[in-house]
């Protein structure tokens, strides 16, 4: 059940300039207890100075693509040049952005980088 803590912690631990990253947690869970736990975890990271936004999606329309569509509607996302999407149980290595963003920066014909997740 505490996988949300590991995933949020990993996202908040990404090596990237703190003034150039926004961690968005888009919660479409239906369990009010889980929602509260996730919100508390986000507040914990916010109190540590992480630019984290907790957003609630009241439906699961479109699944992950629907979540992305909903997530990019927020005005603060217009500041972002790139978007990295992680599923709820994914824990990226801290250097994930350092290893993937250069593919996008150095080749304007690439619009997406897909990375492998190993166990």
C-alpha positions as CSV (number, residue, x, y, z in Angstrom):
1,X,0.0,0.0,0.0
2,X,2.9,2.4,0.6
3,X,4.1,2.2,-3.0
4,X,2.8,5.8,-3.4
5,X,5.5,6.9,-0.9
6,X,8.3,5.2,-2.9
7,X,7.0,6.6,-6.2
8,X,6.5,10.1,-5.0
9,X,9.8,10.1,-3.2
10,X,11.6,8.9,-6.4
11,X,9.9,11.6,-8.5
12,X,10.8,14.2,-5.9
13,X,14.4,12.9,-5.9
14,X,15.0,13.4,-9.6
15,X,18.3,15.2,-10.3
16,X,17.3,18.3,-12.1
17,X,17.5,22.0,-11.2
18,X,14.8,22.7,-8.6
19,X,13.7,25.9,-10.3
20,X,13.1,24.0,-13.6
21,X,11.0,21.0,-12.4
22,X,7.4,20.6,-11.3
23,X,6.3,17.3,-9.9
24,X,2.6,16.8,-10.6
25,X,0.7,14.1,-8.8
26,X,-2.5,13.4,-10.6
27,X,-4.7,11.3,-8.3
28,X,-7.7,9.5,-9.8
29,X,-8.1,7.0,-7.0
30,X,-11.5,6.2,-5.6
31,X,-10.5,5.4,-2.1
32,X,-10.7,8.5,0.2
33,X,-8.1,7.0,2.6
34,X,-5.6,6.6,-0.3
35,X,-6.3,10.2,-1.4
36,X,-5.6,11.5,2.0
37,X,-2.4,9.5,2.3
38,X,-1.2,10.7,-1.1
39,X,-2.1,14.3,-0.2
40,X,-0.2,14.2,3.1
41,X,2.9,12.7,1.3
42,X,2.8,15.6,-1.2
43,X,2.6,18.2,1.6
44,X,5.6,16.5,3.2
45,X,7.7,17.0,0.0
46,X,6.3,20.5,-0.5
47,X,7.5,21.4,3.1
48,X,11.0,20.3,2.0
49,X,10.9,22.8,-0.8
50,X,9.9,20.5,-3.7
51,X,7.7,22.2,-6.3
52,X,5.0,19.5,-6.2
53,X,1.4,19.9,-7.2
54,X,-1.4,17.5,-6.0
55,X,-4.3,17.4,-8.4
56,X,-7.4,15.2,-8.1
57,X,-9.0,13.8,-11.2
58,X,-12.6,12.8,-10.5
59,X,-12.8,10.2,-13.2
60,X,-10.6,7.6,-15.0
61,X,-11.7,8.4,-18.5
62,X,-9.0,7.6,-21.0
63,X,-6.8,5.9,-18.4
64,X,-3.2,7.1,-18.7
65,X,-3.8,9.2,-21.8
66,X,-6.8,10.8,-20.1
67,X,-4.7,11.5,-17.0
68,X,-2.1,13.2,-19.3
69,X,-4.8,15.2,-21.0
70,X,-6.2,16.3,-17.6
71,X,-2.8,17.0,-16.2
72,X,-1.7,19.4,-19.0
73,X,-4.8,21.5,-18.6
74,X,-3.3,23.2,-15.5
75,X,-1.8,26.7,-16.2
76,X,1.6,26.0,-14.5
77,X,2.2,23.2,-17.1
78,X,2.6,25.9,-19.8
79,X,6.0,26.7,-18.2
80,X,7.2,23.2,-19.0
81,X,9.3,22.4,-22.0
82,X,9.1,18.6,-21.4
83,X,6.8,16.2,-19.6
84,X,7.8,12.9,-18.1
85,X,5.0,10.5,-17.2
86,X,5.4,7.8,-14.5
87,X,2.8,5.3,-13.5
88,X,1.8,5.1,-9.8
89,X,4.1,2.3,-9.0
90,X,7.1,3.5,-11.0
91,X,10.3,4.7,-9.2
92,X,12.6,6.4,-11.6
93,X,16.3,6.5,-10.9
94,X,17.5,10.0,-9.8
95,X,19.4,10.5,-13.1
96,X,16.4,9.5,-15.3
97,X,15.9,13.0,-16.7
98,X,19.7,13.5,-17.2
99,X,19.7,10.4,-19.3
100,X,16.6,11.0,-21.4
101,X,16.1,14.8,-21.9
102,X,19.3,15.1,-24.0
103,X,17.7,12.9,-26.7
104,X,15.0,15.5,-27.1
105,X,17.2,18.6,-26.8
106,X,19.7,17.4,-29.3
107,X,17.3,16.1,-31.9
108,X,14.3,18.4,-32.7
109,X,12.8,15.6,-34.8
110,X,12.2,13.4,-31.8
111,X,9.0,14.1,-29.8
112,X,9.1,11.1,-27.4
113,X,11.6,9.1,-25.5
114,X,10.4,5.8,-24.1
115,X,12.6,4.2,-21.5
116,X,12.8,0.7,-20.2
117,X,12.0,-0.1,-16.6
118,X,13.9,-3.0,-15.1
119,X,13.2,-4.8,-11.9
